[in-house]
Every structure is written in C-alpha cells, then in structure tokens.
Amino acid sequence: MALRPLAGSLLLSALLALPGYCLDPRLEGVNDLLYVLQPGTAGATPVEIAATDFDLVVMDYSADGDEISEFSAQQISDLKASGKVVLAYFSIGEAEDYRWYWDPTWNDDPPPDPDAPTWLGPFNPDFPTNYKVRYWQASWQAILFGTTSGPNKAYLDRIIDQGFDGIYLDIIDGFDFWSNQMPERTREQARQDMMGLVQALGNYARTTRGVSGFLVFPQNGSDIVRDDNFDLDASGLAYLGAIDGIGIEDIFYDELTPQTPAEIQFRTQVLADYLSAGGNTRLVVATDYVWDPTAPGSSANINRFNDFHDRCLSAGYVAYAAFRDRNLDEILEVTATGGFHFSQPKAASGGLFSDGFESGDTSAWSSAVPLLGPIRLIFSPDS
C-alpha cells in the first residue's frame, strides 16, 4: 500500500513489513471476554482473574496504572498459566496523567501551557485525567515504542517484557477527533496516520522485538478501514491484515439504552470487514455496559443481558456484559438460571464456539463458580 510520510524514521522503519494474519491458534478456543482496567482493586486482581473461567482477558499493565505498581513478568506468566490469553490495555490516542511518562509541568498553567509538548492536546471532559494527543508526532510515538531499557523505557517495550500475549489499543477513534471535532487534519490524513501507527506497533513487537505471535486488537474506531467514499480500500485491507481482532464498545446498548437500529446496522456492517475481509479471520469482542447493579434480578436487567448476549451470538462476537458505571473495576460472572439464558463466562470448550455458542445451544453454559473477593460479583438469581 502507498503511505504518506507519517512521523519520522522510527515509525517508517517499523512499517517496512506488514504481514497478514489468520486467527491465531490461541484465539480459537475463546468463547468469552473479561475486561478489567483497575486490576489493583480487591476482587479483580490477577490472582482472582486467574481463578475465573474467562478465556480472553483485557487488563491494565499495572495494578494502579502507575510505574510503581507495574505487574511483574511472573505475575503475567501465572495468569497466562491459568489458560487465559492476556492483552494489555494500551491507550495510543490519549495521554494519561497518572502514567510513568507524565510531567506535571505540562498542565500546571492554563492552556496552552508553555511547558506542554506539541503533541499534547485538550483534556477529555469525560475523563479529565486523559488528554488527546497528536499521535502522528514522532515525540509521542517515542514514548509508545522503541526504547528497550532505562528510565524512559517505552510503553510497548514494558508490556512486551512483562510477557503479555498482546495489546488492546484504545482511542483509535482519535482519528475522528482530529479530523472532525478539532480539525487539524483531513479525515484521510488522520485515518492513515492512525492505521500506520497501529501497524507499526504490531510490526515492532513481532519483528523488531522478535515476538512473532504478538496479538494486536484495536478498540473502537472500526470505520477507520473505510475511506471517504465508505469503501474498504487497500489501506483498510492492509490495516486488517496487521491485526488479530477488534474490541468494540456500546455496539447494541449505550449503557441501559438500546442503540438505534440505524446505528446498529451501520456498525455491524463495518464490523463484517473485521470478521473475514481479505480472506483472514479475526475475532470481534464486544463490551456493552448493560448491567444495572441496583436491580440485578429485575426483568429489565435480565432482558437486557440476554438480548446483548443473544445479539452477539447471532453476529459472531464474543461478549462481555459490564457494569453500567464503566469503571471496569469488578468481575461480573452470571449463571444461566432464573431467567438468564447465558452464563458469563461460558463453559470451557475445546474450540471456538464449540460449546454451542455458534449454534445457539446454551445447554452447557450454566455452571456455579466460587466467590473469591469482596467486589467480584457472581450473580445467580436462584442462590
């Protein structure tokens, strides 16, 4: 594919090889997803995650998000030894002011702070500790990858050395922010820049660092593969060839409110590209924040949970129903009793959807699980 110059020699050298991937064998047995962004919280620690039956885990690389609480390679190895594929959450479209790389002088004056780097953009009003970044700039990308040791060891290099199976990349939809909400670039420029960065991160891990099976899952921003005419072009196909799947949020529900039919149709149409476009198979994992903890056994909660899982089953997505507060600091496990048609997680199986997920046979999905901690929730309406 033809790429514009993006952001300097580091990115361009990492883009020299862009291999395509079929579904990794580790993903063939994945029936369910667990998404935890605060794995230092009691009830949602790596030890407690390991004791669950979830197949695929997305979690922060650090217990509290900072350098001091980074997980050791042994902790990640122990978690993987429980039979899980473990991806590290990794924001590439926003900077977070609690991370190791943050300098407090960057935001100690009203914007524009003269000490702030040129890549630093405005704060996210929904998450005030997060700041949009001009992700195409080489100085931001140098924080993300390419330094393997020392106090400025890059983010991805830390994750690789911890032994994670791959990365779960957030704020892919930053390409839309910089071309729409704060239009410093055209959509095509912003799109190419973000796709190029995702491809470069994957190639750096797999080729430069030699982790050949390193998994790459972008989250959201699924329409990045479509050009301005809404066609799946060569650049979009190259991007799809460099990733192993995609994570998607709010596909059928915006918290407790159903998405409109038009929104669902648009997003599922685009996600079809990720499932099989270009002859490759990729995994689509979906997180909707549909669980109301104030009324877990209510008919509304049961119906919403069932509908979300049923729609994911029909679409071929792996589902995780999460708490509506979006904190992702708890483990939600549900047994298929008392009106709930689906267990979360599902019963273990030997292959992708071989427990009946694909066929719709849910008879093997109900199983009791032990309560491990004060915040981890295992919901069984009959217990």
C-alpha positions as a Markdown table, in Angstrom:
| # | Residue | x | y | z |
|---|---|---|---|---|
| 1 | Met | 0.0 | 0.0 | 0.0 |
| 2 | Ala | 1.1 | 3.6 | -0.6 |
| 3 | Leu | 1.5 | 5.5 | 2.7 |
| 4 | Arg | 2.3 | 9.2 | 3.2 |
| 5 | Pro | 5.2 | 10.0 | 5.3 |
| 6 | Leu | 3.8 | 9.8 | 8.8 |
| 7 | Ala | 6.0 | 10.8 | 11.7 |
| 8 | Gly | 9.7 | 10.2 | 11.3 |
| 9 | Ser | 12.2 | 7.4 | 10.9 |
| 10 | Leu | 11.1 | 5.3 | 13.9 |
| 11 | Leu | 7.6 | 4.8 | 12.6 |
| 12 | Leu | 8.6 | 4.4 | 8.9 |
| 13 | Ser | 11.2 | 1.8 | 9.7 |
| 14 | Ala | 8.6 | -0.2 | 11.7 |
| 15 | Leu | 6.3 | -0.1 | 8.8 |
| 16 | Leu | 8.6 | -1.9 | 6.3 |
| 17 | Ala | 7.0 | -5.3 | 6.9 |
| 18 | Leu | 3.2 | -5.6 | 7.3 |
| 19 | Pro | 2.3 | -9.3 | 7.3 |
| 20 | Gly | -1.3 | -10.6 | 7.2 |
| 21 | Tyr | -2.6 | -12.9 | 9.9 |
| 22 | Cys | -5.2 | -15.6 | 10.2 |
| 23 | Leu | -6.8 | -16.3 | 13.5 |
| 24 | Asp | -4.1 | -17.1 | 16.0 |
| 25 | Pro | -4.5 | -20.7 | 17.5 |
| 26 | Arg | -4.7 | -19.1 | 21.0 |
| 27 | Leu | -7.9 | -17.4 | 19.9 |
| 28 | Glu | -9.6 | -20.5 | 18.5 |
| 29 | Gly | -10.9 | -21.5 | 21.9 |
| 30 | Val | -12.0 | -18.1 | 23.0 |
| 31 | Asn | -15.7 | -18.0 | 24.0 |
| 32 | Asp | -15.7 | -15.1 | 26.4 |
| 33 | Leu | -14.1 | -11.9 | 27.5 |
| 34 | Leu | -13.2 | -10.2 | 30.7 |
| 35 | Tyr | -12.3 | -6.5 | 30.7 |
| 36 | Val | -10.7 | -5.0 | 33.8 |
| 37 | Leu | -9.0 | -1.6 | 33.8 |
| 38 | Gln | -8.3 | -1.5 | 37.6 |
| 39 | Pro | -6.7 | -4.8 | 38.4 |
| 40 | Gly | -5.4 | -3.5 | 41.7 |
| 41 | Thr | -8.9 | -3.4 | 43.1 |
| 42 | Ala | -9.8 | -6.1 | 45.6 |
| 43 | Gly | -11.8 | -8.8 | 43.9 |
| 44 | Ala | -10.3 | -8.1 | 40.4 |
| 45 | Thr | -6.6 | -8.8 | 40.9 |
| 46 | Pro | -4.6 | -11.1 | 38.6 |
| 47 | Val | -4.9 | -13.9 | 41.2 |
| 48 | Glu | -8.7 | -13.5 | 41.2 |
| 49 | Ile | -8.9 | -13.2 | 37.5 |
| 50 | Ala | -6.9 | -16.4 | 37.1 |
| 51 | Ala | -9.4 | -18.2 | 39.2 |
| 52 | Thr | -12.2 | -17.4 | 36.7 |
| 53 | Asp | -13.1 | -19.3 | 33.5 |
| 54 | Phe | -12.9 | -16.4 | 31.2 |
| 55 | Asp | -10.8 | -17.2 | 28.1 |
| 56 | Leu | -9.6 | -13.7 | 27.0 |
| 57 | Val | -8.6 | -11.0 | 29.5 |
| 58 | Val | -8.0 | -7.4 | 28.8 |
| 59 | Met | -6.4 | -5.6 | 31.7 |
| 60 | Asp | -4.1 | -2.7 | 32.5 |
| 61 | Tyr | -0.4 | -3.5 | 32.6 |
| 62 | Ser | -0.2 | -2.0 | 36.1 |
| 63 | Ala | -2.3 | -2.5 | 39.3 |
| 64 | Asp | -2.9 | 1.2 | 39.8 |
| 65 | Gly | -1.9 | 2.5 | 36.4 |
| 66 | Asp | 1.5 | 3.8 | 37.5 |
| 67 | Glu | 5.1 | 2.6 | 37.2 |
| 68 | Ile | 5.4 | 1.5 | 40.9 |
| 69 | Ser | 2.6 | -1.0 | 40.5 |
| 70 | Glu | 3.6 | -2.5 | 37.2 |
| 71 | Phe | 2.9 | -6.2 | 37.2 |
| 72 | Ser | 6.0 | -8.5 | 37.1 |
| 73 | Ala | 6.7 | -11.0 | 34.4 |
| 74 | Gln | 6.0 | -13.7 | 36.9 |
| 75 | Gln | 2.5 | -12.4 | 37.7 |
| 76 | Ile | 1.6 | -12.3 | 34.0 |
| 77 | Ser | 3.1 | -15.7 | 33.5 |
| 78 | Asp | 1.0 | -17.1 | 36.3 |
| 79 | Leu | -2.1 | -15.5 | 34.9 |
| 80 | Lys | -1.4 | -17.0 | 31.4 |
| 81 | Ala | -0.8 | -20.4 | 33.0 |
| 82 | Ser | -4.4 | -20.5 | 34.1 |
| 83 | Gly | -5.3 | -20.9 | 30.5 |
| 84 | Lys | -6.0 | -17.4 | 29.5 |
| 85 | Val | -5.0 | -15.1 | 26.7 |
| 86 | Val | -4.0 | -11.8 | 28.3 |
| 87 | Leu | -3.9 | -8.5 | 26.5 |
| 88 | Ala | -2.6 | -5.3 | 27.9 |
| 89 | Tyr | -4.8 | -2.2 | 27.7 |
| 90 | Phe | -2.7 | 0.5 | 25.9 |
| 91 | Ser | -4.0 | 4.0 | 25.1 |
| 92 | Ile | -2.3 | 5.4 | 22.0 |
| 93 | Gly | -4.7 | 8.2 | 21.2 |
| 94 | Glu | -4.8 | 9.8 | 24.7 |
| 95 | Ala | -2.1 | 10.5 | 27.3 |
| 96 | Glu | -3.0 | 9.8 | 30.9 |
| 97 | Asp | -1.6 | 12.0 | 33.7 |
| 98 | Tyr | -1.0 | 9.1 | 36.1 |
| 99 | Arg | 1.3 | 7.2 | 33.8 |
| 100 | Trp | 5.1 | 7.0 | 34.2 |
| 101 | Tyr | 5.8 | 9.3 | 31.3 |
| 102 | Trp | 3.7 | 12.2 | 32.5 |
| 103 | Asp | 5.4 | 15.5 | 33.5 |
| 104 | Pro | 3.2 | 17.6 | 35.9 |
| 105 | Thr | 4.6 | 20.8 | 34.4 |
| 106 | Trp | 2.7 | 20.1 | 31.2 |
| 107 | Asn | -0.6 | 21.1 | 32.7 |
| 108 | Asp | 0.3 | 23.3 | 35.7 |
| 109 | Asp | -0.7 | 26.5 | 33.8 |
| 110 | Pro | -3.9 | 27.3 | 31.9 |
| 111 | Pro | -3.8 | 26.0 | 28.3 |
| 112 | Pro | -1.8 | 26.5 | 26.2 |
| 113 | Asp | 0.8 | 25.7 | 28.8 |
| 114 | Pro | 4.2 | 26.7 | 27.5 |
| 115 | Asp | 5.8 | 23.6 | 29.0 |
| 116 | Ala | 3.5 | 21.2 | 27.2 |
| 117 | Pro | 4.9 | 19.2 | 24.3 |
| 118 | Thr | 3.5 | 19.9 | 20.9 |
| 119 | Trp | 1.8 | 16.5 | 20.8 |
| 120 | Leu | -0.4 | 17.2 | 23.8 |
| 121 | Gly | -4.0 | 18.2 | 23.1 |
| 122 | Pro | -7.0 | 19.1 | 25.2 |
| 123 | Phe | -8.2 | 17.1 | 28.1 |
| 124 | Asn | -11.1 | 14.7 | 27.7 |
| 125 | Pro | -14.1 | 16.1 | 29.6 |
| 126 | Asp | -15.4 | 12.6 | 30.2 |
| 127 | Phe | -12.1 | 11.5 | 31.7 |
| 128 | Pro | -10.3 | 14.7 | 33.0 |
| 129 | Thr | -7.0 | 12.8 | 33.7 |
| 130 | Asn | -6.8 | 12.0 | 29.9 |
| 131 | Tyr | -5.6 | 14.2 | 27.2 |
| 132 | Lys | -5.9 | 13.9 | 23.4 |
| 133 | Val | -2.6 | 13.5 | 21.6 |
| 134 | Arg | -1.3 | 14.3 | 18.2 |
| 135 | Tyr | -0.5 | 10.7 | 17.7 |
| 136 | Trp | 1.3 | 11.3 | 14.4 |
| 137 | Gln | 4.1 | 13.2 | 16.0 |
| 138 | Ala | 7.4 | 11.3 | 16.5 |
| 139 | Ser | 7.9 | 12.6 | 20.0 |
| 140 | Trp | 4.6 | 10.9 | 21.2 |
| 141 | Gln | 5.4 | 7.7 | 19.3 |
| 142 | Ala | 8.9 | 7.6 | 21.0 |
| 143 | Ile | 7.0 | 7.3 | 24.3 |
| 144 | Leu | 5.0 | 4.4 | 22.9 |
| 145 | Phe | 7.7 | 2.2 | 21.5 |
| 146 | Gly | 11.4 | 1.9 | 20.6 |
| 147 | Thr | 13.3 | 2.3 | 23.9 |
| 148 | Thr | 14.0 | -1.0 | 25.5 |
| 149 | Ser | 15.6 | 0.0 | 28.8 |
| 150 | Gly | 16.3 | 2.8 | 31.2 |
| 151 | Pro | 14.0 | 5.3 | 32.9 |
| 152 | Asn | 12.4 | 6.2 | 29.6 |
| 153 | Lys | 11.7 | 2.7 | 28.6 |
| 154 | Ala | 8.9 | 2.8 | 26.1 |
| 155 | Tyr | 5.3 | 1.8 | 26.9 |
| 156 | Leu | 5.1 | -1.2 | 24.5 |
| 157 | Asp | 8.6 | -2.4 | 25.5 |
| 158 | Arg | 7.4 | -2.6 | 29.1 |
| 159 | Ile | 4.4 | -4.6 | 28.0 |
| 160 | Ile | 6.4 | -7.0 | 25.9 |
| 161 | Asp | 8.9 | -7.6 | 28.7 |
| 162 | Gln | 6.1 | -8.4 | 31.1 |
| 163 | Gly | 5.0 | -11.2 | 28.8 |
| 164 | Phe | 1.6 | -10.1 | 27.7 |
| 165 | Asp | 0.2 | -12.0 | 24.7 |
| 166 | Gly | -0.6 | -8.7 | 23.0 |
| 167 | Ile | -2.1 | -5.2 | 23.2 |
| 168 | Tyr | -5.6 | -3.8 | 23.3 |
| 169 | Leu | -5.2 | -0.3 | 21.7 |
| 170 | Asp | -7.6 | 2.4 | 22.9 |
| 171 | Ile | -8.6 | 5.8 | 21.3 |
| 172 | Ile | -8.3 | 4.6 | 17.8 |
| 173 | Asp | -11.2 | 6.9 | 17.2 |
| 174 | Gly | -8.8 | 9.8 | 17.9 |
| 175 | Phe | -8.6 | 10.0 | 14.1 |
| 176 | Asp | -12.1 | 11.2 | 14.1 |
| 177 | Phe | -11.4 | 13.8 | 16.8 |
| 178 | Trp | -8.5 | 15.4 | 14.9 |
| 179 | Ser | -10.4 | 15.5 | 11.6 |
| 180 | Asn | -13.9 | 16.4 | 12.9 |
| 181 | Gln | -14.1 | 17.9 | 16.4 |
| 182 | Met | -10.7 | 19.6 | 16.3 |
| 183 | Pro | -9.9 | 19.5 | 12.5 |
| 184 | Glu | -6.2 | 19.9 | 12.3 |
| 185 | Arg | -6.1 | 17.2 | 9.7 |
| 186 | Thr | -8.3 | 15.8 | 6.9 |
| 187 | Arg | -10.1 | 12.6 | 7.7 |
| 188 | Glu | -7.8 | 10.8 | 5.2 |
| 189 | Gln | -4.7 | 12.2 | 6.8 |
| 190 | Ala | -5.8 | 11.3 | 10.3 |
| 191 | Arg | -7.0 | 7.9 | 9.2 |
| 192 | Gln | -3.7 | 7.0 | 7.5 |
| 193 | Asp | -1.7 | 8.2 | 10.5 |
| 194 | Met | -3.6 | 6.1 | 13.0 |
| 195 | Met | -3.6 | 3.0 | 10.8 |
| 196 | Gly | 0.1 | 3.4 | 10.3 |
| 197 | Leu | 0.7 | 3.7 | 14.0 |
| 198 | Val | -1.2 | 0.6 | 14.8 |
| 199 | Gln | 0.6 | -1.3 | 12.1 |
| 200 | Ala | 4.0 | 0.0 | 13.3 |
| 201 | Leu | 3.3 | -1.1 | 16.9 |
| 202 | Gly | 2.5 | -4.6 | 15.7 |
| 203 | Asn | 5.4 | -4.9 | 13.4 |
| 204 | Tyr | 7.8 | -3.5 | 16.1 |
| 205 | Ala | 6.6 | -6.2 | 18.6 |
| 206 | Arg | 6.6 | -9.1 | 16.1 |
| 207 | Thr | 9.7 | -8.2 | 14.0 |
| 208 | Thr | 12.0 | -5.8 | 15.8 |
| 209 | Arg | 11.4 | -7.3 | 19.3 |
| 210 | Gly | 11.0 | -10.8 | 17.9 |
| 211 | Val | 7.7 | -11.8 | 19.5 |
| 212 | Ser | 6.3 | -13.4 | 16.4 |
| 213 | Gly | 2.8 | -14.2 | 17.8 |
| 214 | Phe | 2.2 | -10.9 | 19.4 |
| 215 | Leu | -1.6 | -10.1 | 19.2 |
| 216 | Val | -2.9 | -6.7 | 18.2 |
| 217 | Phe | -6.5 | -5.6 | 19.0 |
| 218 | Pro | -7.6 | -2.0 | 18.3 |
| 219 | Gln | -10.7 | -0.9 | 20.3 |
| 220 | Asn | -13.4 | 1.1 | 18.6 |
| 221 | Gly | -12.9 | 3.4 | 15.6 |
| 222 | Ser | -14.0 | 0.5 | 13.4 |
| 223 | Asp | -14.8 | 2.7 | 10.4 |
| 224 | Ile | -11.2 | 3.6 | 10.0 |
| 225 | Val | -10.9 | 0.9 | 7.4 |
| 226 | Arg | -13.4 | 2.7 | 5.1 |
| 227 | Asp | -12.2 | 5.7 | 3.0 |
| 228 | Asp | -14.1 | 8.9 | 2.5 |
| 229 | Asn | -16.4 | 7.1 | 0.0 |
| 230 | Phe | -17.1 | 4.5 | 2.6 |
| 231 | Asp | -15.2 | 1.9 | 0.6 |
| 232 | Leu | -12.9 | -0.7 | 2.1 |
| 233 | Asp | -9.7 | 0.3 | 0.3 |
| 234 | Ala | -6.2 | -1.1 | 0.0 |
| 235 | Ser | -5.1 | 0.9 | 3.1 |
| 236 | Gly | -8.0 | -0.6 | 5.1 |
| 237 | Leu | -7.2 | -4.1 | 4.0 |
| 238 | Ala | -3.5 | -3.6 | 5.0 |
| 239 | Tyr | -4.7 | -2.5 | 8.4 |
| 240 | Leu | -7.0 | -5.5 | 8.8 |
| 241 | Gly | -4.1 | -7.8 | 7.7 |
| 242 | Ala | -2.0 | -6.4 | 10.6 |
| 243 | Ile | -4.4 | -7.0 | 13.4 |
| 244 | Asp | -5.9 | -10.2 | 15.1 |
| 245 | Gly | -9.3 | -8.8 | 16.1 |
| 246 | Ile | -11.1 | -5.7 | 17.3 |
| 247 | Gly | -12.7 | -4.7 | 20.6 |
| 248 | Ile | -16.0 | -2.8 | 20.3 |
| 249 | Glu | -18.0 | -0.9 | 23.0 |
| 250 | Asp | -21.7 | 0.0 | 23.0 |
| 251 | Ile | -22.5 | -2.0 | 19.9 |
| 252 | Phe | -26.1 | -2.8 | 20.9 |
| 253 | Tyr | -26.6 | -0.6 | 24.0 |
| 254 | Asp | -25.4 | 2.7 | 25.3 |
| 255 | Glu | -25.4 | 1.7 | 28.9 |
| 256 | Leu | -29.0 | 0.8 | 29.6 |
| 257 | Thr | -30.4 | 2.4 | 26.5 |
| 258 | Pro | -30.7 | 0.4 | 23.2 |
| 259 | Gln | -28.9 | 1.8 | 20.3 |
| 260 | Thr | -31.0 | 2.8 | 17.3 |
| 261 | Pro | -31.5 | 0.3 | 14.5 |
| 262 | Ala | -29.7 | 2.6 | 12.1 |
| 263 | Glu | -26.6 | 2.8 | 14.4 |
| 264 | Ile | -26.5 | -0.9 | 14.9 |
| 265 | Gln | -26.9 | -1.5 | 11.2 |
| 266 | Phe | -24.0 | 0.9 | 10.4 |
| 267 | Arg | -21.6 | -0.5 | 13.0 |
| 268 | Thr | -22.3 | -4.2 | 12.3 |
| 269 | Gln | -21.9 | -3.6 | 8.6 |
| 270 | Val | -18.4 | -2.2 | 9.2 |
| 271 | Leu | -17.5 | -5.0 | 11.7 |
| 272 | Ala | -18.3 | -7.6 | 9.0 |
| 273 | Asp | -15.0 | -6.4 | 7.4 |
| 274 | Tyr | -13.1 | -7.4 | 10.6 |
| 275 | Leu | -14.6 | -10.9 | 10.7 |
| 276 | Ser | -13.4 | -12.0 | 7.3 |
| 277 | Ala | -12.4 | -9.3 | 4.9 |
| 278 | Gly | -9.2 | -10.1 | 2.9 |
| 279 | Gly | -9.5 | -13.8 | 3.4 |
| 280 | Asn | -8.4 | -13.6 | 7.1 |
| 281 | Thr | -10.3 | -14.5 | 10.2 |
| 282 | Arg | -10.4 | -12.1 | 13.1 |
| 283 | Leu | -12.0 | -12.0 | 16.5 |
| 284 | Val | -14.6 | -9.4 | 17.4 |
| 285 | Val | -15.0 | -8.9 | 21.1 |
| 286 | Ala | -17.9 | -6.7 | 22.4 |
| 287 | Thr | -18.3 | -4.9 | 25.7 |
| 288 | Asp | -21.7 | -3.3 | 26.4 |
| 289 | Tyr | -22.3 | -1.6 | 29.8 |
| 290 | Val | -25.7 | -3.2 | 30.3 |
| 291 | Trp | -25.6 | -4.4 | 33.9 |
| 292 | Asp | -27.6 | -2.4 | 36.5 |
| 293 | Pro | -26.2 | -3.3 | 39.9 |
| 294 | Thr | -29.2 | -1.6 | 41.6 |
| 295 | Ala | -31.6 | -4.1 | 40.2 |
| 296 | Pro | -29.7 | -7.2 | 39.0 |
| 297 | Gly | -32.6 | -9.6 | 39.2 |
| 298 | Ser | -35.1 | -7.2 | 37.6 |
| 299 | Ser | -36.8 | -8.2 | 34.3 |
| 300 | Ala | -35.3 | -5.2 | 32.6 |
| 301 | Asn | -31.8 | -6.2 | 33.6 |
| 302 | Ile | -32.3 | -9.9 | 32.7 |
| 303 | Asn | -33.9 | -9.0 | 29.3 |
| 304 | Arg | -31.1 | -6.5 | 28.5 |
| 305 | Phe | -28.4 | -9.0 | 29.5 |
| 306 | Asn | -30.0 | -11.8 | 27.4 |
| 307 | Asp | -30.6 | -9.5 | 24.4 |
| 308 | Phe | -27.0 | -8.3 | 24.4 |
| 309 | His | -25.6 | -11.9 | 24.5 |
| 310 | Asp | -28.1 | -13.2 | 22.0 |
| 311 | Arg | -27.3 | -10.4 | 19.5 |
| 312 | Cys | -23.6 | -11.1 | 19.9 |
| 313 | Leu | -24.1 | -14.8 | 19.4 |
| 314 | Ser | -26.0 | -14.1 | 16.2 |
| 315 | Ala | -23.4 | -11.7 | 14.9 |
| 316 | Gly | -20.4 | -14.0 | 15.8 |
| 317 | Tyr | -19.0 | -11.6 | 18.5 |
| 318 | Val | -17.5 | -12.6 | 21.9 |
| 319 | Ala | -19.5 | -10.8 | 24.5 |
| 320 | Tyr | -18.8 | -9.2 | 27.9 |
| 321 | Ala | -21.7 | -7.6 | 29.8 |
| 322 | Ala | -20.2 | -5.0 | 32.1 |
| 323 | Phe | -21.4 | -2.7 | 34.9 |
| 324 | Arg | -23.1 | 0.5 | 33.6 |
| 325 | Asp | -20.7 | 2.7 | 35.5 |
| 326 | Arg | -17.9 | 1.9 | 33.0 |
| 327 | Asn | -15.3 | 1.7 | 35.8 |
| 328 | Leu | -14.2 | -1.8 | 34.8 |
| 329 | Asp | -13.0 | -2.5 | 38.3 |
| 330 | Glu | -15.1 | -5.6 | 39.0 |
| 331 | Ile | -15.5 | -9.1 | 37.6 |
| 332 | Leu | -19.1 | -9.8 | 36.6 |
| 333 | Glu | -20.0 | -13.5 | 36.5 |
| 334 | Val | -23.5 | -14.7 | 35.9 |
| 335 | Thr | -25.1 | -18.2 | 35.9 |
| 336 | Ala | -27.7 | -19.2 | 33.4 |
| 337 | Thr | -30.6 | -19.6 | 35.8 |
| 338 | Gly | -33.6 | -17.7 | 37.0 |
| 339 | Gly | -34.4 | -16.1 | 33.6 |
| 340 | Phe | -30.8 | -15.6 | 32.5 |
| 341 | His | -30.2 | -17.6 | 29.3 |
| 342 | Phe | -26.4 | -17.2 | 29.2 |
| 343 | Ser | -23.7 | -17.8 | 31.6 |
| 344 | Gln | -20.8 | -15.3 | 31.8 |
| 345 | Pro | -18.3 | -16.9 | 31.4 |
| 346 | Lys | -19.5 | -19.8 | 29.4 |
| 347 | Ala | -18.5 | -23.4 | 29.9 |
| 348 | Ala | -15.0 | -24.3 | 28.9 |
| 349 | Ser | -14.6 | -25.8 | 25.4 |
| 350 | Gly | -12.0 | -27.2 | 23.1 |
| 351 | Gly | -12.6 | -24.8 | 20.1 |
| 352 | Leu | -14.1 | -21.6 | 19.0 |
| 353 | Phe | -17.8 | -21.6 | 19.9 |
| 354 | Ser | -17.7 | -25.4 | 20.2 |
| 355 | Asp | -19.7 | -25.2 | 23.4 |
| 356 | Gly | -22.8 | -24.3 | 21.4 |
| 357 | Phe | -22.1 | -20.5 | 21.1 |
| 358 | Glu | -22.3 | -20.7 | 17.3 |
| 359 | Ser | -25.3 | -23.0 | 17.1 |
| 360 | Gly | -27.2 | -21.3 | 19.8 |
| 361 | Asp | -27.3 | -24.4 | 22.0 |
| 362 | Thr | -26.9 | -22.9 | 25.6 |
| 363 | Ser | -27.5 | -26.2 | 27.5 |
| 364 | Ala | -23.8 | -26.4 | 28.6 |
| 365 | Trp | -23.4 | -22.9 | 29.7 |
| 366 | Ser | -24.7 | -23.0 | 33.3 |
| 367 | Ser | -22.0 | -23.6 | 36.0 |
| 368 | Ala | -21.6 | -22.5 | 39.5 |
| 369 | Val | -18.4 | -20.6 | 40.4 |
| 370 | Pro | -17.0 | -19.7 | 43.9 |
| 371 | Leu | -17.0 | -16.2 | 45.4 |
| 372 | Leu | -13.4 | -15.0 | 45.7 |
| 373 | Gly | -13.5 | -11.4 | 46.9 |
| 374 | Pro | -15.5 | -8.6 | 48.3 |
| 375 | Ile | -16.1 | -6.8 | 44.9 |
| 376 | Arg | -16.1 | -9.6 | 42.5 |
| 377 | Leu | -19.8 | -10.3 | 41.7 |
| 378 | Ile | -21.1 | -13.8 | 40.8 |
| 379 | Phe | -24.8 | -13.3 | 40.2 |
| 380 | Ser | -27.1 | -16.3 | 40.4 |
| 381 | Pro | -30.7 | -15.3 | 40.9 |
| 382 | Asp | -31.6 | -18.7 | 42.4 |
| 383 | Ser | -28.8 | -18.6 | 45.0 |
